[in-house]
Amino acid sequence: MIRSSIRNKLVLFLLAATIVPITTSIFITYFYTKQSVINETKSTNSSLIYQGQTNIVNYLNIIQQTSLFVYNDPKLFDIVEHGLTDYLSDKEVFRGMQVMSHSIKEIYQVYLHVAKSNRSHLILNDRTRSEAIDSEHIPELEPGQAWLEPSHRSHDYGLNPFTPEYVPPATVITLHRSIYDVASKQVLGTLSIDVNLDVIASISEQLYTKSGEELYILDDKGTVVYGPREEQIGRVLEDRWVPYMLGLPEPKGSFEWKGGDFKGIQLYERMSTPYMNWTLVKRISDEALYQSARQITLINSLVYSLFLVVVIAATVYISFRFTNPIRKLIGYINKIQSGHLNVAIDLTGGDEFGVLARRFRLMMQTLNDMILREYRLELANKTNELKALQAQINPHFLNNALQSIGTLALQQDQRKIYSLISSLGKMMRYGMNTNDTVVPLTMEADYVKAYLELQKQRFGEGLQYRFELEPDAAAVKVPKMILQPIVENYFKHGFDSPERDGSILIAAKISGDGRMRIDVSDNGRGMPQDTLAALQHKLDTSWQARFDGEESIGLLNVLARLKLYFNDHARIELENVVPHGMKVILWIPLNQGGTGVESTDR
């Protein structure tokens, strides 16, 4: 359909010239925007988590500075150093621990263990408890070492509850510090400060949005200090990306991750101090990462689609506007092809199509005049040629017929001679009537029957024939003298009376493809296959040549007249019949521009 229509080609070309650039622009814009968003997101979030980790480290440094209060308070340090246990010493320890617990709002409780007296002190809600106990919760630290324990549930460090009301445990981080004598490097005790996660959580929540993003603070073992889900805090995160990220050598960076239910990029920043080695990780899903890119692309697509609809409408209008005159001209040509040569071509305009229509109208007028003259000339030529062809056939046949009648007159009585003469008279009248060059097939068959009757008188019971003509085929008009030359060839070349009795079958029918098929079959000697092929080739290629001599009486003569009366689709096929004989098949087109049933009535 596209190959055969200029309109479709034009529409397709204009649409392609419009859609392809716009679609390409949309894709390029999307991918460029996507990459720009990725780069911008990495840059912005890297700065953001850097600022976040700075704030968190600064806050933890304040806690670390608070843990040095023991060294900065001479009285408290003296009690720890000498292991004093009197009433005043306990009051002084309470005072110092109270100062530390109030120095930072988020401090949950403060625990102090004095090694020399083996006493533990715990302050919670401004209440203190002192007891001689070996606490299992005291980590083993080097002299002067500080260590920040990641998030965990608070506990009483093995001391009995001492507050009248129940205080539920909280999730805290704990800074443990080993108190030691600088000169002797002797460990004097351990200080532990439990701090709520409020400030860390507040800082972390400013670094990400909960829709499509996640933020983690992990220690060097993968324990969650802070996470987007409360149940994860204090536990080792088992996800596969955790060991991968912790194993990266760079102190900060980003990487893509596609695993589990997460696909996106992850940015990390190490938080390394003498008392901790944490990592701040921000995870951004593809959905959140490309949301702005999709929004920009959607807006561009809507704008492009609007313009595309306008362009498509204009393209279709222009295509129809340009091709409509061509369609009209094709319609006029179809009418002319169907035989209406005087059709009125109503196509005006000053453009190229109007000029083409006027030139075409002038050409048709000239052609009409030429066709009228050529038709009359061709009609006269065909009539003369057909008469000449008929004149070639009659003398040969009359000579053979007269020989048969003369022979029979010597052998039979006069009644049979009369019958033969009657048959001969029918044939002569049929052949000599040049006014009717086209007759119904049934009349041609009667002519052949008369001819066969004469031959039957010659060969007696040694010759049999029959006709099988369908009624529709019998009414079809055909050129005269197309069957008799074929039957005559049988007696010339194929009849073999000493070997077997002769038999001829003439059948005609209308085939399903609009052609009439006439079969002339005999049981004669047939023809060698190479000779048959050579004759078939001659029929297919040389029928237009001028025929001279005896050869023109046969099949070439018949084929020439069929093509003159019908068209080039008329054909003769030759076949050998098994076990003996030959078949000649005539194919006559009835609806391909020839005469046939309808055209002969004009």
ZASE-971103 format. One record per residue: residue in three letters; z, x, y of N, C-alpha, C in turn. Coordinates in steps of 0.001 Angstrom, whole numbers, plus 500000, padded with zeros to 6 digits. Atoms other than C-alpha are relative to their C-alpha. Example, Ala and Ser with C-alpha at 12.3 -4.5 7.8 and 13.67 -1.06 7.14 Angstrom:
2
ala500000500890498810507800512300495500500000500900501200/ser499940499180498810507140513670498940500730499230501090/
! end
This chain:
602
met500000500835498797500000500000500000500000500872501257/ile499919499129498822500885502788502452498707500783500170/arg501218499197499909497815504851501590498819499205500529/ser501154500812499646495453501932502214500152499294501337/ser499770500725498753496909500716505511500324500969501128/ile499732499177498822496660502487508872501264499515500708/arg498809500545499347499312500122510237501263500538499342/asn498807499506500709501809501114507554500193501494500224/lys499882498556499748500995504784508033500536500265501403/leu499559499807498624501463504473511788501472499649500160/val498590500394499931504756502586511421500871501046499333/leu499213499005500739505984505074508841500111501300500783/phe499974498741499245505016508062510980500915499885501225/leu499175500154498803506613506684514156501478499875499655/leu498597500124500421509786505698512306500556501351499558/ala499536498677500444509979509119510659500220500922501191/ala499860499144498811509400510830514020501215499621500837/thr498817500432499249512294508788515419501281500193499202/ile498781500002500816514766508517512546500414501407499605/val499657498654500489514544512090511264500723500826501065/pro499253499220498990515493513789514593501380499422500297/ile498700500598499691518260511277515290500986500232498876/thr499107499781501147519685511504511772500413501464499911/thr499674498572500023519465515283511871501015500343501083/ser499055499753498908521244515280515227501394499512499648/ile498696500530500399524025513106513811500684500942499029/phe499410499106500991524552515407510841500408501331500640/ile499659498722499352524425518559512974501237499833500875/thr498837500251499148526858517029515456501271499872499181/tyr498818500189500841529187515996512663500516501324499455/phe499556498750500597529239519377510940500471501001501065/tyr499546499114498918529493521274514238501369499557500499/thr498710500522499550532300518999515386501079500265498966/lys499045499751501087533958519329512005500504501432500020/gln499586498591499967533944523119512185500799500316501260/ser499258499776498753535077523072515809501415499454499896/val498676500593500167537929520755514897500870500881499123/ile499236499115500895538972523069512058500506501211500781/asn499602498807499243538979526103514337501050499656501055/glu499051500400498966540742524242517131501349499633499391/thr498753500384500677543289522805514705500776501226499553/lys499325498773500431544034526220513241500638500717501183/ser499486499292498835544436527765516677501201499274500602/thr498922500772499379546577524951518096501255500001499132/asn498840500098500884548816524602515058500622501360499724/ser499417498663500140549208528352514658500944500287501158/ser499136499812498830550575528474518183501231499100499913/leu498905500956500082552676525408517508501078500465499021/ile498981499594500978554363526685514347500615501347500381/tyr499390498763499506554828530083515958501132499672500973/gln498953500405499063556748528414518766501163499360499257/gly498954500631500787558631526362516184500866501008499279/gln499205498996500717559641529359514113500816500845500975/thr499236499268498988560698531161517305501256499235500386/asn498847500823499632562955528265518268501040499964498879/ile499068500057501131564426528070514780500740501333499852/val499365498687500112565070531833514617501023500204501121/asn499054499879498893566683531743518060501268499202499730/tyr498834500842500311568923528913516949500861500648498908/leu499245499350501072569899530747513754500673501273500504/asn499360498802499424570575533882515783501278499634500750/ile498772500461499329573086531871517813501116499826498969/ile499000500150501066574822530940514554500472501368499520/gln499641498643500446574661534586513520500928500678501010/gln499130499426498973576218535613516853501393499358499939/thr498701500671500133578961533031516338500826500621498881/ser499265499408501127579831534653513008500628501338500362/leu499415498720499570580608537883514938501272499809500824/phe498807500284499202583479536150516728501235500691499429/val498851499347500636585869537666514178500187501405500556/tyr499906498644499459585027541131515500500351499995501498/asn499795500055498552585162539996519135501403499526500385/asp498640500483499737588650538444518854500985500990499359/pro499137498958500574591162541351518439501136499430499161/lys498866500554500738594037539138517300499556499496498619/leu500494500534501274591976537369514668499593501127499065/phe500432498883500837590460540638513443501216500752499432/asp498803499282500458593963542208513242500629499251498828/ile499432500794501099595194539350511029499177500194498740/val500865499818501162592154539704508761500152501406499433/glu499928498603500438592487543480508667501289500271499223/his498714499686500622596205543503507732500454498930499025/gly499633501041500959596309540290505724501285499303500329/leu498767500631499571599104538720507764500031498535499556/thr499890501364500548600425535424506351501127499191500626/asp498899500737499390603242534321508667499459498795500771/tyr500358501245499326603288531083510608499144500241501220/leu500757499720498778602021532574513856498597500489499668/ser501326499504500408599212534340512049499102498828499583/asp500805501163500393598090531036510499499549499211501228/lys500383500695498774598169529466513964498845500728500706/glu501049499220499349596017532278515312498677499858499255/val501229500202500800593532531909512425499405498627500302/phe500492501354499683593310528180513130499327499977501356/arg500585499963498662592681528867516806498621500630499981/gly501298499314500023589890531333516100498921499202499281/met500982500791500736588205529135513512499614498741500769/gln500309501172499188588474526170515874499010500354501101/val500951499552498971586733528157518599498605500115499409/met501317499851500630583913528999516189499402498638499649/ser500543501307500399583544525402514938499528499192501185/his500410500742498800583252524132518532498932500743500809/ser501004499242499234580866526843519697498601499426499844/ile501306500637500249577893525005518168500277498594499501/lys499742501405500308577752521248517956499754499682498530/glu500423500374501335576089521191514542500822500676498898/ile499178499354501038578722523331512762500840498927499316/tyr499326501014500808580098521199509950501410500444499635/gln498703499441500337582950523427508766499896501518499991/val499936498538500003584103527069508864500992500415498918/tyr499148499523501091585511528939505909500212501496500186/leu499660498577499866587377532298506071500871500401498809/his499215499457501108588602534290503102500444501413500381/val499420498687499689590960537233503764500277500714498687/ala499914499304501277590686539788500993501400500558499728/lys498736499295500220594009541612501548501100499026499595/ser498983501003500359596150538454501380499510499022498938/asn500633500911500957593743536661499046500244498538500382/arg499820501365499509594080533568501222498669499495500561/ser501205500656499499591295531105502059500394498980501041/his499745500919498889591152529102505283498728499172500220/leu501142500909499787588889526063505852500362499036501101/ile499786500944498914588568524027509051498883498969499981/leu500939501112500023586899520612509016500578498891500862/asn499538501050499085587156517992511771501326500387500664/asp498824499473499308589724520154513568501260499976499136/arg498879499882500920591931520165510493499767501224499128/thr500133498767500751592624523340508655500831499930498732/arg499303499902501281593762524180505149499998501447499593/ser499878498607500416595030527535504034500656500033498633/glu499497499974501369595641528438500436499613501317499362/ala500311498780500743595838531501498238499175499628498778/ile500902500394501090592847531113495939498842500973499916/asp501219499209500202590061533122494443498837499023499923/ser501091500987499944587099531022495482498775500511499257/glu501236499651500705584045531015493214498782499868500905/his501125500254499108581901530056496182499754501138500971/ile500195498871499098582230533386497953498908500896499425/pro501054499125500524578941535337497543500404501468500093/glu499746498564499960579051539028496803499046500644500989/leu500808499422498928577872540809499928500384501445500200/glu499730498624499619577581544397501000500828500011501283/pro499208499933498765579911545556503800499124499748501222/gly500729500323498782578724544011507049498759499162499785/gln501227500757500273575920542062505314500184498532500359/ala500038501442499725575004538568506482498853499396499205/trp501035500683500803573076536090504377500036498514500298/leu500107501416499680571800532643505245499610499244498739/glu500257500790501204572064530293502286499170498771500375/pro500834501166499653569301527606502246500757498695499779/ser499382501327499993569994523901502350500660499680498656/his499253500407501190572598522576499893501040498974500429/arg498940500955499706575332519988499652501287500750500298/ser498760499324499612578554520987501385501086499776498937/his498888500118500953581753521542499329501238500573500673/asp498721499593499400585416522427499939500411501409499612/tyr499763498602500362585161526018498637501195500163499045/gly498918499953500983587678525192495917501351499597500519/leu498733500425499425590403524049498309500191498501499803/asn499692501413500163592142520735497825499694499241501295/pro500254500785498792591175517914500190501255499916500847/phe498842499973499122593384517888503230499886499001501142/thr500137501005498948592046515150505476500411498654499443/pro499549501303500515593544511676505191498833499061499704/glu501171500844500248590114510014505394498973500796499192/tyr501026499361500840587218510684503022498819500420500867/val501160499467499275584534512877504490498908500287498979/pro501049499770501004581305512621502487499327501340500222/pro500693498723499851579464515857501780498704499825500792/ala501225500016499191576537516728504057499064501102499512/thr500979498953500306573368518726503634500061501036501108/val499773498948499012573958522048505363499299501272499566/ile500319498612500300572828525616505600501249500811500327/thr498760499234499845575493528302505390499666501452500291/leu500106498578499691575692531675507058501253500697499457/his498912499222500588577807534030504960499973501400500622/arg499912498661499425579056537237506568501162500742499362/ser498966499110500527580991540108505021500683500707501169/ile499229499350498934583818541275507368500561501315499442/tyr499605498697500533584530544960506986500518500893501110/asp499492498980499090586248547935508576498888501007500223/val501138499151499689583582549925510344500283501445499608/ala499684498596500267585375553219509903500047500297498505/ser499823499716501434586309552935506234498996499295499107/lys500970500798500752583533550556505163500690499103498970/gln499245500823500931586246548521503435499754498528500340/val500212501430499808585514544791502941501334499343500258/leu498750500635499597588218542806504732500012498511499653/gly500044501426500307587012539290503986498576499470500132/thr501306500668499923584198536770504084500123498776500884/leu500069501155499121583252534234506732498761499185499636/ser501117500901500305581070531194505906500001498864500998/ile500139501066499003579786528776508537498963499010499487/asp500914501061500420578259525473507332499459499287501231/val500653500602498831575747524036509821499118498843499542/asn500885501144500278574108520598509748498547500358500352/leu501431499739499792570290520468509706499435499253501197/asp500513500858498929570070518301512817499032500736500916/val500853499271499061568653520954515123498724500467499307/ile501194499546500736566320522418512489499069498828499728/ala500832501185500242565121518923511577499331499529501280/ser500578500440498729564650518063515250498845500899500418/ile501088499073499658562591521207515877498808499786499073/ser501087500153500984560572520676512675499213498721500223/glu500700501274499825559776517042513410499070500013501209/gln500903499883498855558164518096516687498746500803499664/leu501125499127500357555771520370514805498926499292499177/tyr501004500681500824553914517742512760500132498500500177/thr499981501464500040552994514073512511500079499569498546/lys499752500401501385554103512225509416498801499322499360/ser501218500615500541550684510600509036498956501079499748/gly501029499033500391548485513033507144500437501448500083/glu499522498627499889550673516141507737501366500134499337/glu498712499686500596553643517800506050500489501337500550/leu499422498752499531556055520533507169501145500383499067/tyr498959499481500879558209522705504926500569501282500602/ile499370498695499794560724525478505493500536500427498643/leu499657499534501342561108527496502278500618501381500095/asp499501498626500076563155530517501373499109500796499063/asp500878499138500794561776533441499363499939499611498536/lys500053500483501385562497531611496073499316498643499900/gly500654501305500005560713528407497082500949498840500181/thr499039501073499761563887526449497828499689499337501343/val500354500758498802563257523700500378501197499974500938/val498998500088498942565344524246503522499808498704500780/tyr500357501253499347563532521396505255498677499534499417/gly501232500558500534560850519059503945499802498588500488/pro500291501352499513559147515762504717500725498916499217/arg499267500974500809561083514015501916501406500531499747/glu498598499575500052564859514118501869500414500450498614/glu499594499638501367565096514313498083499544501401499610/gln500468498646500312563241517651498137500918501083500566/ile499191498990499304565761519417500391501059500559499053/gly499045499317500852567857521972498531499485500290498612/arg500575499774501323565574522032495490498834500994500087/val501152499098500065563013524585494374498739499159499849/leu501253500762500032559529523180495077499106500569498908/glu500753499541501173557484523344491865498491499941500190/asp501449500113499797554041522755493409499333501371499884/arg500707498743500284551405525386492538499684500797501253/trp500350499269498781550653526240496137501153500855500511/val498837499274499494554208527516496710499973501473499588/pro500064498580500351554021530740494628498776500701500562/tyr501195499399499417550484531302495919500260500418501450/met499730499707498588551639531102499533501045501104500152/leu498950498981499900554787533181498957499477501378499618/gly500567498725500421552658535865497350499010500600500974/leu500936499460499017550364536278500360500673501116500803/pro499360498861499336550978539665502029500116499846501518/glu500005500092498545550211538598505613501226499237500487/pro498826500716499470553178537504507782499661498607500512/lys500418501333499581551165534522509001498523499843499672/gly501415500244500322547823532877508306499797498556499575/ser500351501343500458546105529850506817499107500128498776/phe500875500040501177544295528874503628499732498539499655/glu500362501343500464542514525869502156500586499783498614/trp499421500325501303544072524091499213499503498630499545/lys500444501254500610542662521443496903500616499929498614/gly499318500129501276545016520494494140500960498844500035/gly499124501164500041547001517523492968499457498882500861/asp500414501092499111546931514733495523499807500467501431/phe500169499460498647546429517052498517498730500826500090/lys501174499203499679543235518421499985500015500253501505/gly499959499684498582543327520250503278500294501469500225/ile499674498624499668544464523425505030501508500131500175/gln498579499706499862547903525053505128500153501224500896/leu499705498904499078549218527260507941501460500414499788/tyr498637499542500252552294529420507478500375501100500994/glu499442498989499105554545531685509572501304500481499360/arg498783499438500579557168534041508113501113500042501058/met498817499858499141560709533976509596500904501028499325/ser499277498910500650562183537348508650501034500585500965/thr498888499377499279565598538542509911500848500745498971/pro499150499300500969568252540801508353500784499062499092/tyr499168500902500801570061537712507051499199498882499316/met500784501042500680567158535538505853498542500443499910/asn501440499788500144563513535523504696499377498642499669/trp500533501352500155562151532024505250498534499959500441/thr501406500206499621558629530679505675499838498569500499/leu500324501314499437557503527808507887498555499661499617/val501321500392500519554532525950506309499643498618500535/lys500520501301499565552456523169507830498745499684499202/arg501135500448500834550062521221505582499297498849500717/ile500799501025499300547245519208507223498913499525499040/ser500993500544500929545188516910504993498634499882500664/asp501364500162499484541426516599505321499857498705500791/glu500123501296499315541844512965506331500484500099501440/ala499491499837498637543984513900509329499200501049500766/leu500713498912499345542017517072510030498676499541500582/tyr501342500397499584538629515373510275499976498642500684/gln499970501323499382539805512147511885499289499990501347/ser500657499955498682538705513173515359498508500248499855/ala501437499749500227535404514530514006499296498723499572/arg500611501261500428534767511209512287499905499010501147/gln500047500912498860535624509289515431498859500349500951/ile501105499577499124533232511363517534498659499668499357/thr501249500288500709530546511020514865499719498501499989/leu500184501447500006531140507263514676499485499510501346/ile500461500398498658530744506888518437498544500404500206/asn501391499544499879527576509010518374499066499150499146/ser500841500789500894526264507025515410499735498622500579/leu500201501318499404526815503723517201498997500068501157/val500947499839498892525002504992520298498597500247499458/tyr501311499707500588522182506442518186499418498765499327/ser500494501193500691521950503247516144499440498994500990/leu500502500913498982521563501174519289498625500425500500/phe501304499499499566518767503382520547498979499920498871/leu500914500033501141517299503466517035499412498611499816/val500501501371500107517031499677516913498933499738501058/val500982500176498929515250499695520261498706500735499683/val501191499196500319512903502474519125499224499382498845/ile500688500623501138512151500737515815499233498762500453/ala500691501187499490511338497482517606498757500395500790/ala501159499545499223509079499353520026498930500588499087/thr500961499404500939507481501251517147499200498933499279/val500698501078500713506681498078515213499051499262500939/tyr500864500707499050505331496380518332498743500806500308/ile501162499156499683503105499328519234499055500079498813/ser500838499895501199501884499645515632499170498740499811/phe500742501249500160500950495974515432498987499819501131/arg500903500148498851499418496066518908498736500838499811/phe501144499118500169497165498969517960499169499635498775/thr500729500241501252496259497860514441499494498572499872/asn500454501377500112495758494134515049498484499868500203/pro501470500079499901492148494598516349499296500522498756/ile500616499478501227491383496685513262500076498963498898/arg499853501036501015492774493925511025498983498874500204/lys500987501056499729490589491344512770498600500459499614/leu501326499484500327487537493556512398499796500058498497/ile500098499986501466488292494004508681499766498583499473/gly500223501384500411488494490204508359498560499576500211/tyr501410500306499774485050489859509946499115500688498964/ile500805499268500988483696492524507588500082499327498636/asn499861500695501284485130490646504576499137498745499967/lys500862501190499950483350487475505696498538500397499841/ile501391499534500117480121489424506102499708500412498566/gln500202499559501376480584490932502641499825498819499054/ser500121501177500861480942487455501138498698499231500236/gly501305500610499804477523486536502524499791499334501339/his500125500636498680478255485105505992499585501072501017/leu500497498915499163476049487541507879499989499643501483/asn500078500418498600476003485484511077501370499646500569/val498660500308499528479775485414511584500149500442501461/ala499786499697498588480890485333515219501187500957500136/ile498960498980499841482866488482516067500646499808501368/asp499298500312498759485400487354518670501081501055500231/leu499072498899499747487025490619519697499591500653501308/thr500358499511498666487023491502523378501021501021500465/gly499098499007499436488623494205525448499219501175500539/gly500691498869499396487763497246527502500363501326499365/asp499601498737500632489400499807525216499009500354498909/glu500894499519501066487883501661522252499731498917498964/phe500213501051500986488415498658519954498985498978500494/gly501003500911499465486429496399522274498602500590499908/val501297499336500124483581498957522372499535499981498552/leu500351500012501426483690499193518559499532498620499569/ala500405501360500372483510495393518219498608499670500526/arg501331500291499432480496495135520555498916500769499262/arg500992499221500746478688497960518766499794499430498593/phe500111500566501345479445496372515401499210498686500029/arg500738501258499870478160492983516595498514500279500177/leu501399499632499807474908494608517778499388500538498718/met500507499458501268474580496476514485499716498887499007/met500210501099500943474966493230512484498756499199500363/gln501231500708499612472235491549514510498773500769499535/thr501126499178500451469902494455513765499864499938498490/leu500044500049501472470860494402510081499469498661499511/asn500491501314500423470224490670509829498476499939500069/asp501459499992499871466687491151511106499371500863498903/met500550499102501020466085494070508750500135499407498599/ile499794500581501330467573492257505732499008498886499745/leu500954501095500179465361489238506327498623500537499631/arg501308499429500322462236491410506343500009500661498622/glu499933499297501281463351493543503390500136499030498827/tyr499822500965501077464367490489501346498661499395499594/arg501309500583500315460952488935501630499118501009499274/leu500815498965500648459280492225500724500478500260498579/glu499449499730501331461636492843497770499698498863499048/leu500291501155500850461079489312496478498559500041499505/ala501402499913500416457351489805496439499807501126498995/asn500125498861500924457673493196494752500553499664498613/lys499402500332501293459951491841492011499124499022499229/thr500865500974500683457653488918491300498804500703499382/asn501147499265500521454679491246490916500393500883498815/glu499578499094501068456661493678488759500312499236498720/leu499673500795501179457918490924486439498726499478499323/lys501256500469500587454452489540485967499299501130499256/ala500613498856500663453202493000485134500702500318498687/leu499243499734501225455966493489482564499684498965498921/gln500339501043500962455215490130480954498592500200499444/ala501380499808500433451523490968480835499896501117498967/gln500029498917500985452370494112478820500376499500498617/ile499460500457501276454073492111476094499027499110499248/asn500794501034500672451655489246475393498888500546499108/pro501095499552500871448617491190474054500498500555498674/his499486499456501259450687493021471440500415498893499048/phe499530501070500869452266489885470161498841499159499478/leu501116500829500425449056487834470110499191500678498903/asn500742499273501022447356490542468078500679499870498638/asn499281500124501270450069490482465406499963498574499479/ala499999501405500432450207486666465373498644499599499414/leu501319500364500515446477486306464926499739500617498631/gln500137499386501315446566488764462034500725499198498926/ser499244500809500961449244486655460340499275498707499685/ile500693501276500211447310483415460863498728500216499161/gly501228499744500776444067484959459534500297500255498535/thr499630499713501391445779486257456432500420498728499281/leu499519501236500610447500482927455791498842499012499770/ala501120500927500170444227480986456288499247500276498704/leu500662499654501239442813482851453333500824499620498776/gln499126500226501148445801482088451149500507498567499882/gln499384501320500011446999478592452140498972498925500412/asp500864501112499593445537475164452848500074499798501510/gln500152500163498557444739473840456325501267499457500675/arg498796500538499388448098471971456904500939501111500465/lys499157498878499601449979475190456969499370500772501148/ile500670499331498886447336476707459150500256499245501295/tyr499717500817498825447867473799461512501414500282500533/ser498612499730499597451608474452461549500115501345500706/leu499964498677499374451039478077462332499344499969501372/ile500669500068498712448617477271465070500889499302501031/ser499080500690499086451181474836466570501079500959500515/ser498989499031499579453836477548466605499401501012500976/leu500643499049499126451363479920468118499737499398501369/gly500242500642498723450510477385470802501267499938500857/lys498728500011499256454183477004471744500262501359500641/met499727498659499496454509480722472110499081500367501144/met500952499666498958451376481063474175500327499258501290/arg499629500743498787452447478283476544501241500601500661/tyr498761499411499474455890479870476908499718501330500715/gly500278498698499429454440483300477556499087499952501205/met500978500054498921451655482254479841500524499269501234/asn499406500706498854453934480124482102500738501011500875/thr499406498981499122454617482644484882500780499388501166/asn499261500623498903456143480083487216501517500083499782/asp498575499931500339459482480144485383500290501380499425/thr499659498659500491460680483730485146501410500072499420/val498639500061500525464255482719484348500167498652499316/val499875501219500806465044480160481622501376499992499339/pro498759500030500780468155478945479742499835500781498700/leu500043499188501223469023481087476757499511499186498813/thr500447500829501126468352478161474442498480499935499920/met501459499988500009464648478123475509499481501324499476/glu500394498691500536464407481863474850500200500035498500/ala499745500040501441465940481207471436498925499189499279/asp501076500803500626463321478462470683498726500815499880/tyr501183499144500043460582480937471545500080500977498824/val499818499042501088462043483482469104499913499287498653/lys500092500757501258462362480755466430498538499797499602/ala501424500177500293458634480034466727499387501299499500/tyr500490498698500438457945483733466432500442500292498568/leu499485499736501345460165484006463329499359499086498966/glu500684500891500925458475480958461768498656500588499592/leu501262499356500326455181482769462014500218501166499042/gln499715498874500883456749485872460449500464499525498623/lys499536500529501289458353483723457741498821499557499150/gln501195500337500753454928482424456785499363501252499420/arg500565498729500462453963486051456416500760500581498812/phe499187499352501028456919487184454293500649499018499038/gly499486500987500939457934483899452644501525500023499933/glu498545500017500183461461483711451190500618501370500160/gly499465498652499777461814487437451742500531500203501410/leu499482499890498639462824486694455330500884498792500293/gln499048501046499610465892484700456471500501500301501423/tyr499449499807498653467210484143460011500901498833500339/arg499148501091499502469885482137461801500455500332501438/phe499545499870498606471119481531465361501434499453500107/glu498618500430499729474792481254466485500234500117501513/leu499878499991498537474783480303470164501108499046500409/glu498971500887499451477934478959471814499391499148501102/pro500610500896498997477194475984474077500002500588501415/asp499957499425498656478346477777477238498975501115500146/ala500960498905499938476209480792476410498560499475499969/ala501360500533500101473149478676475529499491499485501330/ala500419500541498704473130477207479044499772501077501051/val500162498935499020473115480584480808498518500320500158/lys501391499673499735469797481393482466499797501502499952/val500300498585500205468247484728481505498516500240500248/pro501428499708499869464917486505482087499254499673498691/lys500802500282501196462138485466479709499674501289499251/met500490498917500869461104487678476788501011501158499885/ile499027498915500205464402489591476293500403500117498535/leu499597499947501406464958488693472619498825500344499085/gln501153499814500890461432488689471127499622501467499806/pro500318498593500242460748492422471748500984500683499056/ile499012499395500897464010493319469960499740499572498569/val500298500496501355463160491076466978498719500644499483/glu501272499404500416459624492482466940500187501445499538/asn499724498623500426461037496039466714500497500056498556/tyr499515500037501376462726495000463478498827500015499023/phe501143500050500914459363494155461892499170501278500087/lys500758498763499848457816497319463283500665501177499289/his499321498772500409460513499826462353501080499799498947/gly498844500148500856463262498243460276499796499176498755/phe500162500886501142461893495655457854499540500793498785/asp500274499225501217461860497021454284499931499026498831/ser500111501077500993460562494189452069500000500493498559/pro499933499598501408460085496252448886501437500239499531/glu498627499666500390463788497243448915500895498772499974/arg499084501136499915465531494010449994499360498932500872/asp500447501088499144464937490623451592500480500243501430/gly499645499812498608464965490617455384500945498921500506/ser499034500953499446467777488982457391500234500364501457/ile499764499804498569468195488504461143501027498968500460/leu498996500877499394471197487065463032499969500219501505/ile499950499958498538471088486203466748501191499143500425/ala498768500684499574474505485298468271500219500258501479/ala499702499865498562475628484706471864501306499279500309/lys498731500599499580479013484042473465500402500578501360/ile499450499548498719480869484348476789501305500750499715/ser498778499214500234483488487144476710501038499682501077/gly498909500294499084486835486995478480499899500694501350/asp500109499265498741485796489469481206498842499524500861/gly501050500552499156483050487232482622498609500530499682/arg501329499536500410480115488720480699499533499208498772/met500562500618501195477752487217478126499533501106499057/arg500390499027501020477251489124474892499016499338499050/ile501019500471500937474092488681472820499826501076498933/asp500145499071501108473984490326469369498745499649499207/val501172500147500878470705490830467461500196500969498844/ser499652499155501150471575492103463951498976499791498901/asp500916500092501144469323492893460981500545500856498868/asn499584499207501168469651494454457516498909500986499595/gly501116499109500283466726496835457844500424501426499697/arg499761498599500342466471500586457447500966500690500957/gly499104499367499041468586501302460537499330501196500662/met500514498862499245468185504561462456500935501186499781/pro499109498824500093469471508133461963500922500092501227/gln498987500016498951472614508736463997499584500814501218/asp500420499189498859471124511505466140498898499325500787/thr501060500742499322468061509411466891500584498834500791/leu499333501113499337470311506458467714500691500471501280/ala499300499475498832472404508601470105499018500383501101/ala500992499616499001469284509957471819499424498772500709/leu500544501211499404467904506455472343501031499331500909/gln498944500581499165471271505211473664500121500761501327/his499941499197498779471354508104476144498834499679500928/lys501178500339499200467846507238477279500169498652500680/leu499752501307499406468875503619477824501003500092501152/asp498953499894498986471901504701479863499544500746501243/thr500344499116498886470044507175482093498580499849500517/ser501422499914499623466259506549482191499328498650500147/trp500637501316500004465732502805482513499130499763501236/gln500740500258498775464329503054486078498620500669500021/ala501302499313500019461366505221485056498862499010499748/arg501190500823500283457845503810484877499670500124498522/phe500220499984501447457097502786481298498508499806499713/asp501419500060500361453662503409479862499876499939498489/gly500302499993501419452191502724476462500908499087499214/glu499318500892500937453836501178473438501506500024500200/glu498549499870499872457305502441474197500568498976500964/ser499480500923499001457631500103477187500126498593499463/ile499875501334500574457367497071474890501418499762499515/gly498714500119500682460836497745473460501186499850500930/leu498701500191499370464383498135474645500008500389501468/leu500013499586498601463663499990477898499421498905500884/asn500587501115499254461459497079479006501009498881500208/val498993501071499912464206494547478234501106500377500987/leu498914499569499122466911496607479992499553500009501463/ala500498499964498629464725497070483077499996498608500613/arg500055501360499459464245493323483458501403499396500165/leu498621500473499834467950492590482885500613500542501292/lys499424499406498790468916494990485661499303499483501257/leu500681500572498852466256493572487977500539498613500331/tyr499539501370499761467521490002487512501496499907500238/phe498538500035499825471224490784487341500405501175500896/asn499648498817499217472614494163488480500192501172499045/asp499881498777500801473378497656487262501071499908498918/his498981500146501043476254496352485133499404499475498702/ala500654500390501247473770494958482621499795501233499123/arg500025498834500891473719497170479523499542499589498609/ile500384500186501401472279497545476016500714501068499184/glu499317499087500908474319499089473209499360499902498620/leu500611499918501333472982500205469808501053500414498985/glu499066499654501069474955500305466539499282499896498660/asn500430500133501385474130500974462910500951499084499260/val499215500960500769475314498261460514500193500553498592/val499661499542501359477074499195457278499873498817499038/pro500601498740500502475658499392454641498575500227500483/his501389499864499562472156498662455987499797499195501268/gly500404500790498862470679497554459229500392500603501333/met499772499557498640471036497817462966500361498797500866/lys499585501065499082472627495815465777499681500448501423/val500271499791498581471407495567469373500863499008500778/ile499070500841499232474031494254471847499562500003501458/leu500360500152498587473006492914475273501229499495500755/trp498882500413499129475769492746477926499419499544501333/ile500561500578498782474849490440480829501150499556500899/pro498920500427499094477224490156483844499680498645500613/leu500193501353499463477714486583485043500650499802501360/asn499280500216498733480019487057488064500174501296500766/gln499918498720499292479311490544489477498793500194500914/gly501083499892499019476588489809491990498627499794499399/gly501293500253500600473801489018489484499632498547500138/thr500413501397499919472007485744488920500918499138499172/gly499112500759500860473752484237485893499775498518500147/val500112501456499998474487480541485744499870499460501405/glu499967500589498670475261479955489407498839500473500872/ser500951499456499041472926482299491247498577499584499716/thr501386500381500304469796481125489424499666498624500529/asp500269501339499482470192477659490909499683500017501469/arg500237499952498557469723478861494446498532499869500334/
! end
